[in-house]
Amino acid sequence: MNARYLKNENMLSREENLMLRQKSAVVVGCGGLGGYIIEMLARLGLGNLTVIDGDIFEASNLNRQLLATPENLGTLKAEAAMQRIQLINPDVQVNLISDFITPENASLHLAGHDVICDALDNIPTRKLLQSTAESLKIPIVYGAIAGWYAHISTIFPGDGTLDKLYPEEFSKGIETELGNPSFTPALAASLQVAEALKVMLGKPVVLQNKLLTIDTLEMKFEVFEL
C-alpha cells in the first residue's frame, strides 16, 4: 500500500482502498462545489477522475472556488482542475473535458463511470444529468448551494429525485438571490464525496430517496423522506 493512503486505513480496509484505485467518477462542474469535490476525490486515491466544465474563471469566482486564483482568471476551469489533480496526486488518471453538458454529448461524456457528482449551478442541466444517468444506469450524488443553505441527495436510476425537488415550473435556482460564500460549497462538497465513496465501495447509502437540508445560519441539519 502506498504510504500516501495509510491514513485511509482506519476508516477503509486495505481491500477497499485497493478497490477505490479501480473506480471511476465524473465531476460535472469545476466551480464552487466541483473544485472541492475534485480535491477530495483525488486525495482519497480514486483511480480515474473525469472533470467536465466549459466555463472560464471570472473575478466573482474568487470568493469561493478552490481552483480560482487571480492568475488564472479567463482560463478554463476544467484545465485548472486537471492541473490541480496532477499536482496533488499523480496516481489519479485524469480525463479532461472542456465542454458543457448538452443533450448531444451527455451520454458520451458520462458513460463508463461508477458515479456522477453533480456540481452544476442550474436546474435544466441537472435534469439532463438525471435522465442521462438513468439511461446509463449510473448513480448521481446531487448537491446544491445558496447562501447559508445546501441540499444533498443520492439518486439511483429510477428514483426521479430531481423531479420531486424541482417541478416543471422551477427553471432556475436561488443562488443569484442568496449569493454564495466560501464555506457552504466546501461543506456540501464534503458530504457529496462521502456519499460518492459509499456508492463506489458498495456501502449503505443513507441519502437515497432522501434530502439532507443544511442551514448553517441556524446550524440545522435535517433529513427528509422523498
N, C-alpha and C positions, 0 to 999 in steps of 0.2 A: 504493500500500500504506500502510495506517495505520501511523504510526510505532510504535504500540503493539506491532506484531508483527514489527518489524525483526529482533529477536534470534532469532526463529524461523528466519530465512532461512539461517543457516549449517547447519541440520540439515534443513530442509524447503525445497523450491523455492518460488518465488513462486506457481506454479500449484497446488502442494499447499496452501499457505496459503489461497489463494482457494477451493480445493475444500473445505477444512475449514469455511469460512464457510457452506457449503451443507449440512453434515452435521447429524445429529440423534442425540443419545444420551439414554438414560434411566438415571438412577441410582436403584436401588431400595434405600432405606435412607439416612437422612441423619445417621447416628450416627458411630461411630469411623472406619470406612472411608469412609463416604459423604461426610462433611464434607471430607476431604482430596481425594477424587476430584472432587467438585464444584468445589472451589477450583482445582484444576489444569486441569480441562477448560475452565473459564471463562477462565482466564488464557491458555490456548493459543489461544483465539479460535474455539471451536466456535460454530456458528451458532445451534443450537437445543438447549436442555437441559431435560429433564423431570426433576423431582425428586419422589419418592414416599416418603411416610412418614406414618403416622397417629399416631405416638408424640409424647410431650412430653418436655422435658428434666427430668432429675432431678439431684440433687446428686451422685450417683455417676457421672454422665457427665463431670463437670468435669475429671477427671484425664487425659482422653484425647481428648475430642470437640472438634474445632476450632470448631464452631459453638456450643458450650455456654459460657455465661457466668453468673455469679451473678445478673445482671439478668434473664435470660430463662428462669430455672427455672419450670417449669409451663406454658410456651408450646410451640406446635407446632414440631417440628424442621423440617418442610418449609417453614414460613413463614420461619424463620431462614435456611434455605438460599437461598430466593428473595431475601431482603434482602441477603444476602452477595454473591450474583451481581450484583445491580443496583448494589451499591456498588463492586465491583472491576472490572466490565466491563459497562457498559450496552449494549454491542453485542450481547450474547447475549440471544436471545429465550427467556424462561423460562416453562415450563408447570408450575404448582404443583398437586400432588395431595396433599392432606392426608388420606390414606386408607391402610389396609393392603391389601396384595395378597391377594385371595381367588380361589377358583375362579370366582366370578361376575363379577369385574371385571378379571381379569388380562389377557385378550385386549384389552379396551377400552383399558386404560391403557398396554399395551406396544406395540400396533400402530403402525406408521409410523415406527419408529426404525431407525437404521443399526446400532446396537449397544446391548446392555443391560449395565450394570455392576452386578454383584451385590455389594451392601454389606449383606447380611442377616446375621442372627445365629442363624438356626435352619434345620435341615435340611429339614423338611417344606415350608416356603415356598420354599426353594431348588429343591427338586424340582418344585414347581409352576411356578416360573420357567422351569426347563429344558423341561418339557413344553409350556408355552405358547409359549416361544420357538421350539421345534421346529415347532409348527403354524404359526407366523407366519414361519418361515424367517429368524430373526434370530440372529446370534451373541451369545453371552454371554461376558463376562470375569468369571470367578469368583475370589473372594478370601475367605479365612477366616483368622482370627487367634485365638490363645490364648496368653497369657503371652509367652514368648520366641519363639514359633513362628508360622509363617504358611504358607499354601498359596496358589498362584496357578495358574490354568489358563485356557485359552481354548477355549470349547465352541461348535462349529458344529453346525447341525441334523443330527441323525443320529449324533453322537458318543456320546451317552449317558454322558458322563464322570462325572456325579454318581452314576449307578447303580453304577459301578465303585468309586467312593470311599466311598459310603455304602450298604451293603446294607440290606435292609428292616429288619433288627433295630436299625439305627442310627436313633434318633429324636431325639437331642439332641447338641449339641456339648459341648466340654470347657472352654469359656470360664469357666463357673462354678467349675471345679476349678482352673484355672491362672491365672485373672484376666486383666487386660488393662492394660498400661502405655501410655504416650503414644507411644512410638516405633514399636511394632510396626504399629499401624494406618497410620501415616504412610509407613512403608517399603512395606508391602503395597499401599497405595493408589497409590503412585508407579509400581509395576510394573504394576498394573492399567491405569493411564492410558496407559502406554507401549504395552501390548498393544491397548487400545481405539483408540488413534491409528492403529496399523498396520492394524487391521481397517477403519477408516473410509477410509483412504487406499489400501487395496488392496496394502499392503506385505506381505512374507512374515511370517507369524505363527509365532513359534517354539514356542509352548506348546500348539498343538492336539494332542490325544491325548497330552499330556504333563502332568506335575505338577511344578511348581517348589516345592520344600520349603525353608524358611528356618529356621535355628536361630541366633538372634542371640546365644545364650549361648555356643555354641562357634564362632560365626561360620562356619557351614557353609551353603552354597547348593548344592543338588543338583537335577538334573532327571531324572525317572523316566518311562520309556515306560509308557503305559497300554494 
